[in-house]
Amino acid sequence: MDILEFANSSYSVNLRKLTRKSRLGFGYKEIKEIRIQDILIMNKHKELIKIYFGLDKITFMDDILDELGISEEMRIEKPGKIKDLEERNKIVAQALETVKEQKKIEVAAFREMAKEMREELKKEQE
């Protein structure tokens, strides 16, 4: 196939399943070249959630979807997206609430662990 035939053909992008080490490589200037893991560390969950529900051919590994607050029931068949913007915004907000709850639990667990460590240090110093 020469270049003219290629340009006029129905070219399509394959489904991409992104891992923690993947980079988006498109759009979203500030996070385009950053690894997914680093985007999560930066607390840019909303952008990744919007990408999942808004782009046909982009999905993530199951552990990332869980971290993004996207439960099994909320997942959509890929390739596919939620075309209705209002519905998509509701689902994004729901996933973000789940992320916030997960963060609260993590912080509480971290504080409890720090408290236990301080108590152990006190006992050792006595």
C-alpha positions in Angstrom: 0.0 0.0 0.0 1.5 3.3 -1.0 1.1 6.5 1.1 -1.8 7.9 -0.9 -3.8 4.7 -0.4 -2.9 4.7 3.3 -4.1 8.3 3.7 -7.5 7.5 2.1 -8.0 4.2 3.9 -10.0 3.8 7.1 -7.0 3.8 9.4 -7.7 3.1 13.0 -5.7 3.1 16.2 -5.5 -0.1 18.2 -6.8 -0.4 21.7 -4.1 0.7 24.2 -4.0 -0.8 27.7 -1.8 1.4 29.8 0.4 0.2 32.7 2.0 2.2 35.5 5.1 2.6 33.3 3.2 3.8 30.2 3.2 7.4 29.0 0.1 8.9 27.4 2.1 10.3 24.5 -0.8 12.5 23.3 -2.7 15.7 24.2 -2.8 16.9 27.8 0.4 18.9 27.5 1.3 18.9 31.2 1.1 15.1 31.6 1.7 14.0 28.0 5.2 12.6 28.7 4.8 11.6 32.3 4.4 7.9 33.4 0.9 6.9 34.6 2.4 6.0 38.0 3.8 9.6 38.4 0.5 11.1 37.3 -1.2 9.1 40.1 1.5 10.3 42.6 0.7 13.9 41.4 -2.9 13.3 42.3 -4.1 13.9 38.8 -6.7 11.1 39.0 -9.4 13.2 37.4 -7.5 13.5 34.1 -7.0 9.7 33.9 -10.6 9.0 34.8 -11.8 11.4 32.1 -9.4 9.7 29.6 -10.8 6.3 30.5 -14.5 7.3 30.1 -14.0 9.8 27.3 -11.6 8.1 24.8 -12.6 5.1 22.8 -9.3 3.2 22.6 -7.6 3.9 25.9 -7.9 1.7 29.0 -5.8 0.9 32.0 -4.7 -2.2 33.9 -7.2 -3.4 36.5 -5.1 -2.3 39.5 -4.9 1.3 38.0 -8.7 1.3 37.4 -9.2 0.3 41.1 -6.9 3.1 42.2 -8.9 5.5 40.0 -12.0 4.5 41.9 -13.5 2.8 38.8 -15.2 -0.3 40.3 -16.0 -3.4 38.3 -19.6 -2.2 37.9 -18.5 1.2 36.5 -16.2 -0.2 33.9 -17.2 0.1 30.3 -16.5 -2.2 27.3 -13.5 -1.1 25.3 -13.2 0.1 22.6 -16.0 2.3 23.7 -16.7 5.5 25.6 -19.5 7.4 27.3 -20.7 9.8 24.7 -23.3 11.7 26.8 -21.2 14.4 28.5 -23.6 14.8 31.4 -23.6 11.1 32.2 -19.8 11.0 31.8 -19.4 13.9 34.3 -21.6 12.1 36.8 -19.5 8.9 36.6 -16.2 10.9 36.8 -17.5 12.6 40.0 -18.5 9.3 41.4 -15.1 7.8 40.8 -13.4 10.8 42.3 -15.5 10.4 45.5 -14.3 6.8 45.7 -10.7 8.0 45.3 -11.2 10.6 48.1 -12.6 7.9 50.4 -9.6 5.6 49.6 -7.2 8.4 50.4 -8.9 9.1 53.8 -8.5 5.4 54.7 -4.8 5.4 53.6 -4.1 8.5 55.6 -5.8 7.1 58.7 -3.8 3.8 58.4 -0.6 5.8 58.0 -1.3 7.9 61.1 -2.1 4.8 63.1 1.2 3.2 61.9 3.1 6.3 62.8 1.5 6.4 66.3 2.5 2.7 66.9 6.0 3.4 65.8 6.3 6.4 68.2 5.0 4.3 71.0 7.6 1.5 70.3 10.4 4.1 70.2 9.2 5.5 73.6 9.3 2.0 75.1 12.8 1.4 73.7 14.1 4.6 75.1 12.8 3.9 78.6 
